[in-house]
Structures are given as C-alpha cells and as structure tokens.
C-alpha cells in the first residue's frame, strides 16, 4: 500500500479526529459559564487528544513526504 492509499484509507477517521479536536479546543481554551476546563476534562480526554493529533500529524507528514 502506497502512502497515498494509506492516507486515503484513513481520511474518514482523520476528519472525525480533526472535528473532535476543533470542537474541544474552543471549550478547552475558553470554557463556558458552566464549563470549567480544568474541572471537566480528564487525563483520558488529554490522551485521546494527543493520540489524535499524533495520528493526524503523521498522516500529514506522509503526504508531504510523498509530494517532495
């Protein structure tokens, strides 16, 4: 499987990861009146965000490497 095929096979998952990270980033940075990030997010939430970001960066690196 080429890098292009590998990334293409992951597009749906990468889109879901990016959507979740974008949505949660706003709350994590700014909170809400009834949502205090340090009280609401867990270690598991942080690990999910880190893993999702790593997977997305790895896919982006593979695409860039294939283009160069």
Residue pairs with C-beta under 8 A, 6 or more apart in sequence:
1 9
2 66
3 62
3 63
3 65
3 66
4 63
4 66
6 62
7 14
7 59
7 62
7 63
10 55
10 59
13 55
14 55
14 56
14 59
17 52
17 53
17 55
17 56
18 56
20 52
21 49
21 52
21 53
21 56
24 45
24 49
27 35
27 37
27 40
28 37
28 41
29 37
31 37
